[in-house]
Amino acid sequence: MAILIDPPLWPAHGTLFSHLVSDASISELHAFALAQGLPERAFDRDHYDVPQKRYETLVAAGAQPVAATELVRRLVRSGLRVPARERPERLDAVLRARWDELMPQAGRLGRELLARWSEPHRRYHDRAHLLAMLRALDLLTGATERDTIQRPVYLAAWFHDAIYNGTDSDEKDSAALAESALRAAGMDPAEVNEVVRLIELTIEHQPDSGDIAGQLLCDADLEVLGRSTGAYRRYAAAVREEYSHVPDAAFAHGRSVILRALLDAGFLYSGEQARVLWEAKARENLKAELHDLEVLAGS
């Protein structure tokens, strides 16, 4: 596990640039960059762009020089590589199109929601999470937002973390935002109430056995737990970034409590399809993260 840098091969702004990455954690990368005086604006999702004139000093400071192909290979293997499909310019176009299918008469509201999901303090609860959740709903429902029967659950996905400050009131605040915004958009009050109800279920992720819509939303929200090992590691690193102000030991303790509670509560997913798709891998991922947290707490 190391800080890696590839040769200055990438032309821009009249010079050549290298990529600086970590194959261990984004937090480690940020700490190294801060110590070397690299500006925050040089960070691009999973790497820092550094000009050729800084290459030798960064190597002298401990960055390991590797070939560009090796850097990419190790970044991918670490799970920290951000795929092209999750980069902002891709996400915005796809999400705008999906909103227009869902609420074509409320374009301004869609833009306001995208702005919320794009807030700079978000690392996991961002546009990539929103799109992943919508795609998980596509898979679980066998439909899309074009199906008016499914509209409340898709709207609940759009609003469920529209307000995100890392506090206990985020879901309640997001539900209140949905209620006021959707009523102002002229939606039927009964449908608005259903959207609000669904959002509030994401506080505990424990829908009733007969609540199909609630199960769909909660299972889609937890889809990330059942991803491949590398993708899960990237999710865990993003969550750590959102709580970067919390010391390692305190974060490890609090996060471990949450993960053990999930593992001890029975099935992670409510619906049979989600259990088949994600349950086994999710349990494997949670146990692996618990082990990593034990190491973090002891470091």
C-alpha positions in Angstrom: 0.0 0.0 0.0 1.6 3.3 -1.1 1.3 6.7 -2.7 2.0 6.2 -6.4 2.9 8.6 -9.2 3.2 8.0 -12.9 5.6 9.8 -15.3 4.6 13.3 -16.5 3.0 12.3 -19.8 -0.3 14.1 -19.9 -0.2 17.5 -21.7 -2.3 20.4 -20.4 -1.9 24.1 -19.9 1.5 24.2 -21.6 3.2 21.5 -19.5 3.0 17.8 -18.8 1.1 16.3 -15.8 1.5 13.2 -13.6 -1.2 11.4 -11.7 -0.8 11.0 -7.9 -2.8 8.3 -6.3 -3.0 6.0 -3.3 -3.7 2.3 -3.6 -4.8 2.2 0.1 -7.1 5.1 0.9 -8.2 8.5 -0.3 -7.6 9.8 3.2 -3.9 8.8 2.9 -3.8 10.5 -0.5 -5.2 13.8 0.8 -2.9 13.7 3.8 0.2 13.3 1.5 -1.0 16.0 -0.8 -1.7 18.4 2.0 1.8 17.8 3.4 3.3 18.6 0.0 1.2 21.7 -0.5 -0.8 20.5 -3.4 -4.0 22.6 -3.9 -7.4 21.0 -3.4 -8.4 22.0 -6.9 -5.8 19.5 -8.2 -7.9 16.6 -6.9 -10.1 14.8 -9.5 -12.3 12.1 -7.8 -9.5 9.5 -7.4 -6.2 11.3 -8.1 -4.3 14.6 -8.0 -3.1 16.1 -11.3 0.5 17.4 -10.6 2.6 19.4 -13.0 6.0 18.1 -14.3 7.9 20.5 -12.1 6.6 18.8 -9.0 7.5 15.3 -10.0 11.0 15.0 -8.5 10.0 16.6 -5.2 7.0 14.3 -4.8 9.2 11.2 -5.5 11.7 12.6 -3.0 8.9 13.0 -0.4 7.9 9.3 -0.7 5.7 8.9 -3.8 6.6 5.6 -5.6 7.3 6.1 -9.3 5.4 3.6 -11.4 4.4 3.3 -15.1 1.1 4.7 -16.0 -0.3 1.2 -16.7 0.8 0.0 -13.3 -0.7 3.0 -11.6 -4.1 2.3 -13.2 -3.9 -1.4 -12.5 -3.2 -0.9 -8.8 -5.8 1.8 -8.5 -8.4 -0.4 -10.0 -7.4 -3.4 -7.8 -7.7 -1.2 -4.7 -11.3 -0.4 -5.6 -10.6 3.4 -5.5 -10.7 4.0 -9.2 -13.8 6.1 -10.2 -15.2 4.7 -13.4 -15.8 7.1 -16.3 -19.6 6.5 -16.1 -19.5 8.0 -12.5 -17.7 11.2 -13.4 -19.8 14.4 -13.1 -20.2 15.2 -16.7 -21.6 11.8 -17.4 -23.8 11.7 -14.4 -25.4 15.1 -15.0 -26.6 14.3 -18.5 -28.1 10.9 -17.5 -29.8 12.2 -14.3 -31.3 15.2 -16.1 -32.8 12.8 -18.7 -34.2 10.5 -16.0 -35.8 13.4 -14.2 -37.4 14.6 -17.4 -39.0 11.2 -17.8 -40.2 11.3 -14.2 -41.4 14.9 -13.8 -41.3 16.6 -17.3 -43.3 19.5 -16.1 -40.9 20.3 -13.2 -37.6 20.9 -14.8 -36.6 23.6 -12.4 -37.2 21.3 -9.4 -35.0 18.7 -11.1 -32.1 21.2 -11.5 -32.5 22.2 -7.8 -32.3 18.6 -6.7 -29.2 17.9 -8.9 -27.6 21.0 -7.3 -28.2 19.5 -3.9 -26.8 16.1 -4.8 -23.7 17.9 -6.2 -22.8 19.7 -3.0 -19.0 19.6 -2.5 -19.1 18.0 1.0 -20.7 14.8 -0.4 -18.4 11.9 -1.1 -20.7 8.9 -1.1 -24.2 10.5 -0.8 -23.7 12.1 -4.2 -25.0 11.9 -7.8 -23.3 8.5 -8.3 -25.3 7.1 -5.4 -28.5 8.6 -6.7 -28.0 7.1 -10.1 -27.0 3.7 -8.7 -30.1 3.7 -6.6 -32.3 4.5 -9.6 -30.7 1.7 -11.6 -31.2 -0.7 -8.7 -34.9 0.2 -8.7 -35.0 -0.5 -12.5 -33.6 -4.0 -11.7 -35.9 -4.7 -8.8 -39.1 -3.3 -10.4 -38.5 -4.5 -13.9 -39.6 -0.9 -14.9 -38.4 2.6 -15.0 -39.7 6.0 -13.9 -41.9 6.0 -17.0 -44.2 3.6 -15.1 -46.6 5.9 -13.2 -47.3 3.1 -10.7 -43.7 3.2 -9.6 -43.4 7.0 -9.6 -43.6 7.5 -5.8 -40.7 5.1 -5.2 -38.5 6.8 -7.8 -39.4 10.2 -6.4 -38.5 9.0 -3.0 -35.1 7.9 -4.3 -34.5 11.4 -5.7 -35.5 13.1 -2.4 -34.3 10.6 0.2 -30.8 12.3 0.7 -31.6 15.6 -1.0 -30.6 17.2 2.3 -27.4 15.6 3.6 -25.4 17.1 6.5 -24.4 13.9 8.2 -27.0 14.4 11.0 -29.8 12.3 12.5 -32.4 14.7 11.0 -31.3 14.4 7.3 -34.1 11.9 6.3 -36.8 13.9 8.1 -35.5 17.1 6.6 -35.4 15.5 3.1 -39.0 14.2 3.6 -40.1 17.7 4.5 -38.4 19.1 1.4 -40.2 16.5 -0.7 -43.6 17.4 0.8 -43.3 21.1 0.2 -41.7 20.8 -3.3 -44.1 18.2 -4.7 -47.1 20.0 -3.3 -45.9 23.2 -5.0 -45.4 21.2 -8.2 -49.1 20.3 -8.1 -48.8 16.6 -7.3 -51.8 14.8 -5.9 -51.7 15.0 -2.0 -52.1 11.2 -1.6 -49.1 10.6 -3.8 -47.0 13.2 -2.0 -47.8 11.5 1.3 -46.6 8.2 -0.1 -43.3 9.7 -1.2 -42.9 11.2 2.3 -43.7 7.9 3.9 -41.2 6.1 1.8 -38.4 8.5 2.5 -38.9 8.2 6.2 -38.4 4.4 5.9 -34.8 5.0 5.0 -34.1 6.1 8.6 -34.3 2.5 9.8 -34.6 0.4 6.5 -37.2 -1.8 8.1 -40.3 -1.9 5.9 -43.2 -4.1 6.8 -43.4 -7.5 5.1 -46.3 -6.4 3.0 -44.9 -3.0 2.1 -43.6 -3.8 -1.5 -42.8 -0.1 -2.3 -41.0 0.3 1.0 -39.0 -2.9 0.4 -38.0 -1.7 -3.1 -36.7 1.7 -1.9 -34.8 0.3 1.1 -33.2 -2.5 -0.8 -32.2 -0.2 -3.6 -30.6 2.2 -1.0 -28.6 -0.7 0.4 -27.5 -2.1 -3.0 -24.0 -0.8 -2.4 -23.4 -3.3 0.3 -23.6 -6.1 -2.1 -21.2 -4.8 -4.8 -17.9 -6.3 -5.8 -15.0 -6.2 -3.3 -13.3 -3.3 -5.0 -16.5 -1.2 -5.4 -17.4 -1.8 -1.8 -13.9 -0.6 -0.7 -14.4 2.6 -2.7 -17.8 3.1 -1.0 -16.3 2.6 2.5 -13.5 5.0 1.6 -16.0 7.6 0.5 -18.0 7.2 3.8 -14.8 7.7 5.7 -14.1 10.9 3.7 -17.6 12.3 4.7 -16.5 11.9 8.3 -12.9 13.0 7.9 -13.4 15.4 10.8 -13.8 12.4 13.1 -10.6 10.8 14.6 -9.8 7.3 13.4 -10.5 5.5 16.7 -13.9 7.3 17.1 -14.9 6.6 13.5 -13.9 3.0 13.7 -15.9 2.5 16.9 -19.0 4.2 15.6 -18.9 2.5 12.2 -18.3 -0.9 13.7 -21.4 -0.5 15.9 -23.5 0.2 12.8 -22.1 -2.7 10.8 -22.5 -5.2 13.6 -26.1 -4.1 14.1 -26.8 -4.7 10.5 -25.2 -8.2 10.5 -27.0 -9.2 13.7 -30.5 -8.0 12.6 -31.2 -10.9 10.3 -31.5 -10.4 6.5 -29.9 -7.1 5.2 -32.5 -7.0 2.4 -36.3 -7.2 2.7 -37.2 -8.5 -0.8 -36.5 -12.0 -2.0 -34.9 -10.7 -5.3 -32.5 -8.4 -3.5 -31.5 -11.2 -1.2 -30.7 -13.4 -4.1 -28.7 -10.6 -5.8 -26.8 -9.1 -2.9 -27.2 -10.7 0.5 -24.3 -13.1 0.5 -21.8 -10.6 -1.0 -23.0 -7.9 1.4 -22.4 -10.0 4.4 -18.9 -10.8 3.1 -18.2 -7.1 2.6 -19.4 -6.0 6.0 -17.3 -8.6 7.7 -14.2 -7.5 5.7 -14.8 -3.9 6.6 -15.2 -4.8 10.3 -11.7 -6.3 10.1 -10.3 -3.2 8.5 -11.9 -1.1 11.2 -10.3 -3.1 13.9 -6.9 -2.4 12.2 -7.8 1.3 12.0 -8.8 1.5 15.7 -5.5 -0.1 16.7 -3.3 2.1 14.5 
